[in-house]
């Protein structure tokens, strides 16, 4: 695809363009936050508690006098890292399970997919809560729990695509050439479903951000001193009417993250 065709496809795909812009802005804030924040994210100032938006504090301050913008920059990083880890574990395990069961079929497919279906029957947040109750609270435990909870959806998607592709001509030709089963799966079949897989991964990011925010809001995710966006919302809820910026600012960033990944996923699915 040449540059002019790429620009034309991008211009005709507003979802992808909007997703790139929104996600780029959020990522820019996170990257800047790696090297600089206006204030120390843990520095408390009792004389500046619950201040509204101002030139000094562009997102106001929290109930301990900490700068909300600095904590949003830091919290966005934690939320994104958990989302990335969740999708990495869920998509990795799900892709392997779905590809192997879909390709080989038979009793292996019946047994493994019944287990996957049983896990899939549980809402991901509820399943993650059960797993967290076993492993304990914390962002690492949350990451592992959400990764396991997200695995069934990826397994079902990949299995369906492998079932669709495994009897196609290019697979039959490779089989006649004596290509091994593992090479067939990971070199010939999976690269040909990369579009569906990429779209599913972006939707997974979307869901992972929401799941992390929800579980941290409930107090089973990130713990102090880590300031994820969900934890910030939980801390701010009782000040919703007295200092609305304390609640709105991390909430808006969560919405932007979710919208950005949703638009990217939709844009990729529409890419010509």
MOHU-V697651 format. One record per run of one state. SS is the DSSP state (H for helix, E for strand, L for the rest). FROM is the first residue (numbers start at 1). TO is the last residue. If there is no record, write none. Layout:
# MOHU-V697651
{{SS & FROM & TO} {SS & FROM & TO}}
This chain:
# MOHU-V697651
{{L & 1 & 2} {H & 3 & 11} {L & 12 & 13} {H & 14 & 35} {L & 36 & 45} {H & 46 & 48} {L & 49 & 60} {E & 61 & 61} {L & 62 & 66} {E & 67 & 67} {H & 68 & 104} {L & 105 & 105} {H & 106 & 120} {L & 121 & 123} {H & 124 & 135} {L & 136 & 138} {H & 139 & 165} {L & 166 & 168} {H & 169 & 176} {L & 177 & 180} {H & 181 & 217} {L & 218 & 228} {H & 229 & 239} {L & 240 & 243} {H & 244 & 269} {L & 270 & 272}}
